[in-house]
Amino acid sequence: MQWLRRKPSAECTRRVLILHQFLLGDALMATSLLAKAREQFPIADIVLACPPGQAPLYATRPYGIRALAWQPRDFASIRRLFAEARFDIVYLMGENRLSFLARAIGARWVVGFAGEAPRYKNWLLDEAVAYADQPEAWTDTAARLIDGPEPQPFRLQDWPVAVEGLPPVPPRFVVLHVGASSVTRFWPAASWNRVAATVRACGCVVLWSCGPGEQHLLSAVEVGPDDIVMAGTLSLAQLRAVLSRARACVCPDTGIAHLAKVAGAPLLMLFGPGSETLFGASRFFADFTCVGVGPAWFPCRNQRSVHYRDVDWALRCFRKFGDQAGECRQAQCMAALPAGQVAETLEKLLHE
């Protein structure tokens, strides 16, 4: 009976659901989708259903959206989705398997990106949107799900920063976030020490950061007597508030880098296995500084899948760290990233 379904017009759309289970970085890069949803549906109730760990980050209601925490293995959170009034349109950021849930809660129209493998995940889509056929940042691609012109570039006033519970920070500091979502994105301690020395020479305080369970990474670096250490002790909202006050942030291509983007912090991203084209600067964040450093080409950066879709122009590596066949035994791409170049680039950012 799918042929009987009709897409609600923008004028008649009153309830919109953006549904995902992305990790932090992918979710934050898709902030462009929230912006476009508000522009195209100015009076609609827009709900963002996301992992519980991310939901508090949206407490200040960017673009007037309402965050709803859920996860597939939590029946109570799924029941909350069923308790919501019927949604006119459900947008799936990249996981078309969630179309089965969207249909189950009564969505009138379900939109997702085309081409996810295996193909059965796409069966219940009412509308499949193609990925860009030319190189483009994932941030700008995410907004393609919704019809209409590109959203206006990101502004901090569209996503207020929560300042409650903010730890004391000095007036001039630079965040060095040494953690990453994958071991293959860890940068050698000696390289971090070189960058930290540059921060101090520029008259700024070094603020060392990492995620929960990554404190061992900080034990390998040289923490100076005047440095600040915030090792996995802050909530995402608190860390965003800290980043919003930083002179700059240096970070591997990981979720915290994209948190720096929505905090408006000048950002220097370290690219090893990841693609700067996909995950670096974008049109949506064009009003904020985002500079990438890393080899433009690396022999094993040769995989072309993006969210389980083949993308011809994408070149990246998402191999896991390990000694088994098909795994990465040593992240040579990160080791090849020159600390001197990172330090020089950061010095220019701080002087600007």
N, C-alpha and C positions, 0 to 999 in steps of 0.2 A: 504493500500500500504506500510505498515511499513516493510514488508518482503523484499522490494526492496532496503531498505536503507543499506548502507555499511559504516563501520567505516573507516575514513581516517587513513592512516598509519602515524606513527610519523614523517617520512621523508617528507610526503606531507602536514603535518599540518602547516599552516602559520598563522592562526588566532584562538585564544583561548579566550573564555569568561568564567570567574568564576562569577557566578550570585548568589546573596543572599540578604536577608533582616534580617540577624541576628543582635542581640544586640551586643554591643562592645566585651564582653568577649568571646562569641562563635566565633566571627569573628577573633579575635586576636589569639585564640588557633589554628585556621586553617591556620596560617601563614605557617605551614608545607606544605600545599597544594600549596601555591605560590612558595615555594622553589622547590618542586618537579616538578611543571609545567615548571619552567625555566630549570631545569636539563633535562627533557625529551623533551622539545621543545626549544632548545637553540636559534634559530633564529626567533621564532614566535613572533608576536605581541600579547601580553597577556594583556587582559583587565579585571579589577576587577570592577564589577558593584555592588555598595554597598550603604547603606543609606547616605544621604547628610552630616550628622553630622560626619561620619567617613572618608569621602573622603579626607579632608585636611590632615589627618594623614599620607596619602600615597604620599604626595607631593614630597618627596625625592626619590620616585620610587623604593621601595624595589624590588630586583630581576629584575629590569627593567620593572616592570608591570606599567600599566597606569590605574589610578583610574577614574571611571565614576560614578558620583552621580546620584542616581535614587530612586524613591519611587512609590509604586503602585498607589497612589492617585494624583500624579503629572503628568498630561498628557504630559507636555513639556519634562520631563525627560524620559518618555517612548518613546516619539518620537525620542529623541536622540539615543536610542538603535536601533530603526528602521533605522536611518540614517547611522549607522555603516555598513561597508562592511560585507558581509556574513561571519559568523563564521564557521570554520570547526568543532570544538567541543565546546560544552557548558557543564561546570561542575556545578552541583547544590550542594552547601555545605551540605544542609540537608533539604531543602524545595522543595519537588518535585512538589508542586503546580505551581512552576515557570516553569515547563516543558512546560506548555501551552504557556507562553510568549516566551520561547526559540524556540519552533516550529514556532510561529507566525513571529519571526524575521528571519526565514530561516535557523536555525542551521542544519548542515548536520548530526550531531550526538549529542545526549543528554545523559549525564551520571549522575546518582544520586544514593543515597543509597537505598537499598531495604527495603520494609516493612513499609513504612509510612502509617499511618491510618488517614482518611479513604482511602480505596484502590484505589479509582478513581484518586487520586493524582499521582499514579504511571503509569497510562495508557500510557502516551506519552514518557516514558523513552525508549531509545534504549538499554541502558545497566544499569542493577541494580547491585550494589556492596554491598555485605553483610557486616554488622558490624562484628567486631571481636567477636569470640565465647569464648574468654578468657578475663579476666580483662585487660583493656588497657586505657591509657589516651586518651581523645577525640582528643587531638592534634595529636597523632600518628595515630588514626583512620582516621582523615580527609585526610591524605595523601594517604590512600588506594584507593581513587577515581581514581587515575591515575596509570596506569600500570607501573611496574618497581620496582627497589629496593627502600628502604627508602631514603629520602633526607638526605643530609649532615646536621649535627647539626647546629642550628642557630648561626650566627656570627653577631656582631654589624655592621661590614663593609658591610654586605648585605642589611642593612636598615639604611642608614645614619641618624643621629640625626640632626634635624633643630635647630639651636641655635639663630636665629633671634627673637628678642622680649623676650628673656629669662630674667626673673626677677632676681635681685641679690640674691645669696644664699651663706651661709657661707661655709667654707671648709669642715666642719664635721657636717652633719645633718642626721636625720632619719625622714622619712615621716611616719606619723600615719594617715592613711586614714580611717575616721570613717564612711563614707557613704557606702551604698550598694544598689543594685537594688531592694531589697525586705526588708520590715520591719523585716521579720523573720531572717535577717542576722545582725541586729544591735546588738552591744555588749554593755553591761552596761557601763555607764560613769565611775564608780568607777574602773572598770577593765582597761579602757584606762588610767586613772590617775596613776595606778600602773605601767603600762608600760612606761608612760612618765617619771616617776621618775627614772626608770632604764636608760633611754636614757640620762638624765641629769647626772646621777652618772657616766656614761661611758665617760663623757666629750664631748657629742654631743648636738647639738641644736635640739629641737623638732620642726618639721614642721607639723602643723595640716592641714589636707586637707579634703575636702568633695565635693560633687557634687552640682550643682545649685539647690537651693531649700532645701538644707539639713543643712543650717546654724544653725538651732535650735539644731542640735546634738552637735555642738561646744559650744553652750551656757550652756550645761550641764556639760562639762568637766572643769578642772582647768587649764586654760592657764597661763603659767608662764610669768614673765616679759621679759625674753629673748627668748621666743618662737616666732615662725613665724606662721602666719595664712594665708593660701591661700584657701579661702572658695568659691569654685565654680567660681573663677575669671579667670582661665587659660583655654586656648584651649587644646584639647587633645595633639596636637603637643608640646605645651609649657610644659604641665605636663609631657610628656614623656622625654623632655629634662631635666626637674628638677629631675625626677626619675633616669636618667642616671648618675647623679652626687651624688646621695644619698649613704650613707654608708649602708642603709637598708631601706626596706619598710615593714610596718606591715599593713595588710589589710584583711578584710573579703573576702570570696570567691565571688568576684564580678569583674566587668569589669576592674577596675583600677589595680587589682592584675595582670591581664594578660597584661596590659599595662606596668607594671613593668618588666614582663618577656622580652618583646621585647625592653625594655630600658636597660636590663642587670643588673638591680638592685638586690642585694641579697634580697630575698623575704621570708617573714614569713606570711603564709596564715592561717586565722582563719576559721576552718570548723565546722559548726553546721548542717544545713540541707543538705549541699552539700556533694558530694563524693570526698574524696581526691584521690581515684583511678582515677576517671574520669577527675578531674579538677586541680589536683596538678602537681607534677613533671612529666616529660615525657622524652622520648628518644631524641626528637627533641631539647629540651632545656637543655640537659644533662650537657652542659658546664657552666651552670649558677646555682646559689644556689636557691633552692625552697624548703622550709621546711613547712610542715603542722602541725598544732596543733589543736586538737579537739578529742572528743570521737570516738574511732574506731567503736563503735556500739551504736546506740540509738534506743529505741523501735519504735518511729514513723518515723524513716528513713527507710521506707519500700516500697517505690514506685520504679518501675523499668523501667519507660518510659524515653527514651532519644530522644529528637526531634521527638516526636509522634511515637516512635517505641519501642516495648517491647524488652528489653535487659535483659536476664535471670540473669546475674551476677551483674547488676547495682543495687545499693541500695542507694537511695537518698530521699529527701522530697522536693517537689515543691508546697506544699500547700500555698495558699494565707493567709495573716494575716487578721483575722476577727472573728466574733462571730457566723457566720452561720455554718450549718452542713458541715463538710469536710474542714473547714478552721482552721488555727492555732490561738488559742486565746492567747498563750504566747510561745515565742520561748525558751523553756526550754533547748534545745540543746545548744544554745548560752550562756545562763546563766550558764550552767554546764561547760563551757570552762574555765579552771583555769587560772586566771591572773598571778599567781606565776609561772606557767610552761611557759607561753608565755614570761614573763620577763626573766626567766633563759635562755630560748632558744635564745632570742634576744641578751642577753649579750654574749653568746658563739659566735654568728654570728659576733658581733662587734669586739670581741677579735681576731677572725680568720682573 
